[in-house]
């Protein structure tokens, strides 16, 4: 049981650093195993880490309820995360179809509408792809998956928190 708010905040910082280290470890594993094996590994490790993170955060919030966001803040965060997740999903799709996306952007007089038609993107998703400051081929697909997984875990946590109210 945690009795000190400063210790709770340090645990949250440690958890954040551990997740960053884990992402680096997952990248190393990816470089050294087959794609099918890696996808299974990524799913399993994501579930394990998600459970650990959720358990730690739940324990901290149980001890220090003031650290938990209020209902309004949680709902706003869920809306923001849902929008971010849609953008991440469109970036994953664009990364997977890199050649086609580049071709559409280069050849179309209205690339935003063409992307929306070709990939069923929303206006915001197509605009996000067009506004990328980094070439699409330089974006790590794994980092996109990691961010999507993180958003899903956070969504689950917020949903769980809101269901208690």
C-alpha positions as a Python dict, from the first residue, in 0.01 Angstrom:
ca = {
    (1, 'X'): (0, 0, 0),
    (2, 'X'): (128, 346, -93),
    (3, 'X'): (105, 608, 183),
    (4, 'X'): (287, 899, 25),
    (5, 'X'): (161, 1107, -268),
    (6, 'X'): (518, 1187, -378),
    (7, 'X'): (594, 814, -393),
    (8, 'X'): (280, 761, -599),
    (9, 'X'): (392, 1028, -845),
    (10, 'X'): (738, 867, -862),
    (11, 'X'): (575, 533, -940),
    (12, 'X'): (387, 692, -1226),
    (13, 'X'): (717, 837, -1358),
    (14, 'X'): (888, 498, -1324),
    (15, 'X'): (600, 333, -1508),
    (16, 'X'): (634, 584, -1791),
    (17, 'X'): (1010, 522, -1818),
    (18, 'X'): (959, 145, -1803),
    (19, 'X'): (714, 167, -2093),
    (20, 'X'): (971, 360, -2298),
    (21, 'X'): (1233, 94, -2219),
    (22, 'X'): (985, -177, -2311),
    (23, 'X'): (923, -17, -2650),
    (24, 'X'): (1299, -26, -2718),
    (25, 'X'): (1310, -394, -2614),
    (26, 'X'): (1017, -476, -2840),
    (27, 'X'): (1200, -309, -3132),
    (28, 'X'): (1502, -534, -3067),
    (29, 'X'): (1281, -844, -3061),
    (30, 'X'): (1118, -733, -3387),
    (31, 'X'): (1454, -713, -3557),
    (32, 'X'): (1537, -1070, -3454),
    (33, 'X'): (1223, -1275, -3522),
    (34, 'X'): (976, -1360, -3798),
    (35, 'X'): (683, -1122, -3853),
    (36, 'X'): (418, -1377, -3754),
    (37, 'X'): (605, -1460, -3431),
    (38, 'X'): (654, -1092, -3357),
    (39, 'X'): (287, -1004, -3400),
    (40, 'X'): (191, -1273, -3149),
    (41, 'X'): (465, -1155, -2912),
    (42, 'X'): (350, -793, -2942),
    (43, 'X'): (-11, -885, -2864),
    (44, 'X'): (86, -1093, -2561),
    (45, 'X'): (332, -842, -2417),
    (46, 'X'): (79, -564, -2472),
    (47, 'X'): (-184, -754, -2271),
    (48, 'X'): (61, -829, -1989),
    (49, 'X'): (195, -474, -1967),
    (50, 'X'): (-155, -331, -1996),
    (51, 'X'): (-269, -540, -1700),
    (52, 'X'): (36, -443, -1494),
    (53, 'X'): (-4, -72, -1578),
    (54, 'X'): (-375, -80, -1500),
    (55, 'X'): (-319, -260, -1169),
    (56, 'X'): (-50, -12, -1061),
    (57, 'X'): (-254, 291, -1164),
    (58, 'X'): (-567, 150, -994),
    (59, 'X'): (-368, 95, -671),
    (60, 'X'): (-232, 451, -682),
    (61, 'X'): (-574, 603, -750),
    (62, 'X'): (-734, 392, -477),
    (63, 'X'): (-486, 534, -227),
    (64, 'X'): (-493, 890, -367),
    (65, 'X'): (-834, 951, -530),
    (66, 'X'): (-738, 1314, -596),
    (67, 'X'): (-494, 1188, -862),
    (68, 'X'): (-779, 1041, -1063),
    (69, 'X'): (-931, 1275, -1319),
    (70, 'X'): (-1287, 1387, -1252),
    (71, 'X'): (-1568, 1254, -1471),
    (72, 'X'): (-1577, 1556, -1702),
    (73, 'X'): (-1201, 1548, -1757),
    (74, 'X'): (-1211, 1174, -1821),
    (75, 'X'): (-1488, 1210, -2079),
    (76, 'X'): (-1299, 1489, -2257),
    (77, 'X'): (-983, 1277, -2257),
    (78, 'X'): (-1177, 985, -2407),
    (79, 'X'): (-1303, 1209, -2688),
    (80, 'X'): (-951, 1341, -2755),
    (81, 'X'): (-808, 987, -2749),
    (82, 'X'): (-1077, 861, -2988),
    (83, 'X'): (-982, 1134, -3236),
    (84, 'X'): (-612, 1058, -3195),
    (85, 'X'): (-677, 687, -3242),
    (86, 'X'): (-860, 753, -3571),
    (87, 'X'): (-563, 959, -3692),
    (88, 'X'): (-317, 687, -3582),
    (89, 'X'): (-527, 424, -3764),
    (90, 'X'): (-519, 632, -4083),
    (91, 'X'): (-141, 673, -4052),
    (92, 'X'): (-101, 296, -4010),
    (93, 'X'): (-312, 239, -4322),
    (94, 'X'): (-119, 504, -4514),
    (95, 'X'): (213, 353, -4403),
    (96, 'X'): (100, 6, -4513),
    (97, 'X'): (-4, 144, -4854),
    (98, 'X'): (284, 388, -4884),
    (99, 'X'): (327, 360, -5263),
    (100, 'X'): (-42, 409, -5339),
    (101, 'X'): (-72, 705, -5100),
    (102, 'X'): (234, 876, -5252),
    (103, 'X'): (98, 814, -5600),
    (104, 'X'): (-238, 968, -5509),
    (105, 'X'): (-74, 1272, -5349),
    (106, 'X'): (159, 1326, -5646),
    (107, 'X'): (-95, 1272, -5924),
    (108, 'X'): (-426, 1399, -5789),
    (109, 'X'): (-543, 1756, -5826),
    (110, 'X'): (-743, 1708, -5504),
    (111, 'X'): (-537, 1460, -5300),
    (112, 'X'): (-746, 1499, -4984),
    (113, 'X'): (-1066, 1390, -5160),
    (114, 'X'): (-879, 1116, -5346),
    (115, 'X'): (-739, 976, -5019),
    (116, 'X'): (-1087, 990, -4865),
    (117, 'X'): (-1229, 794, -5157),
    (118, 'X'): (-947, 541, -5193),
    (119, 'X'): (-917, 454, -4823),
    (120, 'X'): (-1252, 565, -4674),
    (121, 'X'): (-1071, 823, -4462),
    (122, 'X'): (-1255, 1105, -4291),
    (123, 'X'): (-1167, 1462, -4382),
    (124, 'X'): (-953, 1491, -4065),
    (125, 'X'): (-766, 1166, -4139),
    (126, 'X'): (-685, 1265, -4497),
    (127, 'X'): (-577, 1612, -4385),
    (128, 'X'): (-348, 1462, -4118),
    (129, 'X'): (-171, 1254, -4384),
    (130, 'X'): (-129, 1555, -4611),
    (131, 'X'): (8, 1766, -4323),
    (132, 'X'): (278, 1518, -4222),
    (133, 'X'): (609, 1693, -4173),
    (134, 'X'): (801, 1365, -4197),
    (135, 'X'): (802, 1152, -4513),
    (136, 'X'): (559, 862, -4473),
    (137, 'X'): (830, 601, -4533),
    (138, 'X'): (1030, 734, -4234),
    (139, 'X'): (748, 679, -3985),
    (140, 'X'): (793, 364, -3779),
    (141, 'X'): (487, 146, -3818),
    (142, 'X'): (571, -17, -3485),
    (143, 'X'): (563, 319, -3306),
    (144, 'X'): (218, 380, -3452),
    (145, 'X'): (100, 41, -3325),
    (146, 'X'): (251, 114, -2984),
    (147, 'X'): (74, 450, -2966),
    (148, 'X'): (-256, 292, -3071),
    (149, 'X'): (-214, 22, -2802),
    (150, 'X'): (-138, 291, -2543),
    (151, 'X'): (-449, 485, -2640),
    (152, 'X'): (-662, 170, -2617),
    (153, 'X'): (-526, 95, -2269),
    (154, 'X'): (-594, 450, -2157),
    (155, 'X'): (-943, 433, -2306),
    (156, 'X'): (-1013, 109, -2116),
    (157, 'X'): (-889, 265, -1793),
    (158, 'X'): (-1103, 577, -1837),
    (159, 'X'): (-1406, 369, -1932),
    (160, 'X'): (-1357, 152, -1623),
    (161, 'X'): (-1324, 463, -1408),
    (162, 'X'): (-1640, 619, -1552),
    (163, 'X'): (-1839, 298, -1505),
    (164, 'X'): (-1770, 321, -1129),
    (165, 'X'): (-1945, 659, -1108),
}
